[in-house]
């Protein structure tokens, strides 16, 4: 996939959202279970409720989090689709190369060495 400029790359907001450790922490918590904003605030006492809300906003803009209203509560859910998009574009594309390289290394390390073969012939 060739992108004319990074401004056109739909994955940019996802990478920006993932660049922050607090947002990754929120995603980890949402991976375990959907949570209200208050629950997230309770589970991350090192930052303010306002900061949690700001981080959720960035995650929603990147489509990593969706929320559902239940009365006065806002229940946040992890949306794994953008993560799958990153996987398919950046991880999966290199997975085959890495697997081939590791298989080649395994074969190289397990192959009989020439000096060992020469030692066996001499005995």
C-alpha positions as CSV (number, residue, x, y, z in Angstrom):
1,X,0.0,0.0,0.0
2,X,1.5,3.3,-1.1
3,X,0.5,6.5,0.7
4,X,1.1,9.8,-1.0
5,X,1.5,11.6,2.3
6,X,1.2,10.7,5.9
7,X,-1.6,13.2,6.3
8,X,-3.7,10.8,4.2
9,X,-2.8,7.7,6.3
10,X,-5.9,6.6,8.2
11,X,-3.7,4.8,10.7
12,X,-2.0,8.0,11.9
13,X,-4.7,8.8,14.6
14,X,-4.4,5.2,15.9
15,X,-0.6,5.5,16.2
16,X,-0.9,8.9,17.9
17,X,-3.4,7.4,20.3
18,X,-1.2,4.4,21.1
19,X,1.9,6.6,21.6
20,X,0.7,7.6,25.1
21,X,1.3,5.2,28.0
22,X,-1.9,6.2,29.9
23,X,-4.0,5.5,26.8
24,X,-2.4,2.1,26.4
25,X,-3.2,1.4,30.1
26,X,-6.8,2.4,29.5
27,X,-6.9,0.0,26.5
28,X,-5.5,-2.8,28.6
29,X,-8.2,-2.2,31.2
30,X,-10.9,-2.2,28.5
31,X,-9.5,-5.4,27.0
32,X,-10.3,-7.1,30.4
33,X,-13.8,-5.8,30.4
34,X,-16.0,-2.8,29.4
35,X,-15.8,-0.1,32.1
36,X,-17.4,3.1,33.0
37,X,-15.4,6.3,33.0
38,X,-15.6,6.3,36.8
39,X,-14.3,2.8,37.0
40,X,-11.3,3.7,34.8
41,X,-10.7,6.8,37.0
42,X,-10.7,4.5,40.1
43,X,-8.3,2.1,38.5
44,X,-5.8,4.8,37.4
45,X,-5.4,6.9,40.5
46,X,-2.2,8.6,39.2
47,X,-4.1,10.9,36.9
48,X,-7.2,13.0,37.3
49,X,-10.7,12.1,36.1
50,X,-10.4,15.0,33.6
51,X,-7.2,13.4,32.2
52,X,-8.9,10.0,31.9
53,X,-11.8,11.7,30.0
54,X,-9.3,13.5,27.7
55,X,-7.5,10.2,27.0
56,X,-10.8,8.5,26.2
57,X,-11.6,11.3,23.8
58,X,-8.4,10.7,21.9
59,X,-9.0,6.9,21.9
60,X,-12.6,7.5,20.6
61,X,-11.3,9.8,17.8
62,X,-8.9,7.0,16.8
63,X,-11.9,4.6,16.9
64,X,-10.1,2.4,19.5
65,X,-12.9,3.0,22.1
66,X,-16.6,3.2,21.7
67,X,-19.0,4.1,24.4
68,X,-22.6,3.2,25.2
69,X,-24.8,5.3,27.5
70,X,-26.7,3.5,30.2
71,X,-28.7,6.2,32.0
72,X,-26.1,8.6,33.4
73,X,-23.3,6.1,33.0
74,X,-21.0,5.9,30.0
75,X,-19.7,2.4,29.4
76,X,-16.5,2.3,27.4
77,X,-15.7,-0.7,25.2
78,X,-12.5,-1.6,23.4
79,X,-12.8,-1.6,19.6
80,X,-10.2,-4.1,18.3
81,X,-10.7,-3.3,14.6
82,X,-8.1,-0.5,14.4
83,X,-5.6,-2.7,16.2
84,X,-6.3,-5.4,13.6
85,X,-5.7,-2.9,10.9
86,X,-2.3,-2.1,12.3
87,X,-1.5,-5.7,12.7
88,X,-2.4,-6.5,9.0
89,X,-0.4,-3.5,7.7
90,X,2.7,-3.5,9.9
91,X,3.0,-6.9,11.7
92,X,1.6,-9.5,9.3
93,X,3.5,-8.1,6.4
94,X,6.8,-8.7,8.2
95,X,5.8,-11.9,10.0
96,X,6.5,-14.1,6.9
97,X,10.0,-12.5,6.5
98,X,10.8,-13.1,10.2
99,X,9.6,-16.6,10.1
100,X,11.7,-17.4,7.0
101,X,14.7,-15.8,8.5
102,X,14.3,-17.7,11.8
103,X,13.8,-20.9,9.9
104,X,17.0,-20.3,7.9
105,X,18.9,-19.5,11.1
106,X,17.6,-22.8,12.7
107,X,18.7,-24.8,9.7
108,X,22.1,-23.1,9.7
109,X,22.6,-23.8,13.4
110,X,21.5,-27.4,13.1
111,X,23.4,-28.2,9.9
112,X,26.5,-30.4,10.4
113,X,29.6,-28.2,10.4
114,X,32.4,-28.8,8.0
115,X,35.0,-28.8,10.7
116,X,33.0,-31.5,12.6
117,X,32.7,-33.6,9.5
118,X,36.5,-33.3,8.9
119,X,37.2,-34.4,12.5
120,X,34.9,-37.5,12.0
121,X,36.7,-38.4,8.8
122,X,40.1,-38.2,10.4
123,X,39.2,-40.6,13.2
